[in-house]
Amino acid sequence: MEDMAVIARDFNVTCDVLIKDIMSLSLFKRVGDYIRPISKVMLQVTDANGDSYMISNQAGLDIWCEIKGLEKNYIKLLIMD
């Protein structure tokens, strides 16, 4: 949870608020003391403002990018156990 504290501090929120916000995305689950993605593959795209969006479904992200007029330049995160 030390990493979470650093991220929370960077965004000027408490760890509890950060964890609540992460869990509200429905992309992550708690497993013991860890927060893990619900899928072994996550996709991330960043818009012109530098805001990043993450999803576990490429078809959904393709549609979202088309609606927003963003190029489909993804970062694919593979979760390895």
CORHU-V115229 format. One record per backbone hydrogen bond with DSSP energy under -1.0 kcal/mol. CO is the residue of the C=O (numbers start at 1). NH is the residue of the N-H. If there is no record, write none. Layout:
CO|NH / CO|NH
This chain:
1|5 / 2|6 / 3|7 / 4|8 / 5|9 / 6|10 / 7|11 / 8|13 / 9|12 / 14|18 / 15|19 / 16|20 / 17|21 / 18|22 / 19|23 / 20|24 / 22|25 / 23|26 / 27|38 / 29|36 / 31|34 / 34|31 / 36|29 / 40|79 / 42|77 / 43|55 / 44|75 / 45|53 / 47|50 / 51|47 / 53|45 / 55|43 / 57|61 / 58|62 / 59|63 / 60|64 / 61|65 / 62|66 / 63|67 / 64|68 / 65|69 / 65|70 / 71|73 / 75|44 / 77|42
